[in-house]
Amino acid sequence: MKAAVYEGPRNVAVEEKPDPKIEHPCDAIVKITTTNICGSDLHMYEGRTSFEKGRIFGHENLGQVVEVGSAVRKLKVGMYVVLPFNIACGFCKQCERGLTNYCLTMQPEPSAAGAAYGFADMGPYQGGQAEFLRVPYADFNALRLGEDAEARQTDYVMLADIFPTGYHATEMAGVKPGDQTVIYGAGPVGLMAAYSAVIKGAGRVWVCDFHTDRLRKAEEIGAMPIDMREQDPGEVIKEATLGLGADNGCECVGYQAHDPSGREDASRTMNSLIENVRFTGCIGVVGVFVPDDPGGREAQPQIGDFEAQGKVPIDWGKLWFKGQKVGTGQAPVKRYNRRLRDLIAGGKAKPSWVVSHELPLDQAPDAYDHFDRRDEGWTKVVLHPDGSG
């Protein structure tokens, strides 16, 4: 089969790889028809993680079941399914608590938790930017889709990651109807957090970023853009809230946050949220932060070895003084994907509005290059390994 393979920093190649096989009675094989490039893929693409050469990218996957193991009961050949990026067993202590993002069974490292397709430090599993994908514990992990699945793949594929992840940010932030919410980052996840806040009935949603094209996307759903090259988000928000600050906020950037000049500062967005969110407000953090970032030593020399070890200088005193609450971590996709699927099916949500490009798998190398450089208009890339789209 063809697959998008990591060959070193900023080097993706489409290569022939062996077709996946049923390895356990609970497995299924899915023919991937739609798969996304995620901002998290870029950390690996840029060489800022321990992703191994020769591994297949891709944790946002949708496709059609073509084979099932002998113990699979719910899935049938021919069904369309979307796959949470979390690979979970469904029966460990964490999964029983609904924390499928921290499954203990699928992560082979005893001191760690959580597994994912094609993701650094989250197990040995191959990704889905390929023609076929093996799905462990398929009855539990695969979300079945309705009759409109084939025609609405670019909507439903967002259930694999970015729609539930953006929604998770708003859940951790406690967004409620009428709230005033500030979101840092207008990438795909930040846009989904803004979309989720709007769906929940937030009164005002600000989205802060440097990229004009992405801020225009935020405007399309009624969010208010703040171009940080021209405006200070703190001043805008204080003026609009009588100096009190936003009710809550979402961090959707992560450890490679930077200032307008391009200088990395991993603490920039978190400290801005601590400043911009009111006393006793909540902050949801879904931007990726890592415990080991060797690239940080060179990229952020002002804190050097601390950043390489994932240590970020946070305004802890102000956070404590303001009595703020912070929620962090990857999204437990299964907690949200059914309800979000039904919003899509019922015509209440259309997350494909973020998609800028639909391309065949063969164009993955160019797509990674454009998306990594944040080129104008490259807001979300969808790949079709089956040549559709």
Summary of the structure (lengths in Angstrom):
residues: 389
radius of gyration: 20.1
end to end distance: 19.0
largest distance: 62.5
contacts: 1420
relative contact order: 0.16
helix: 30%
strand: 22%
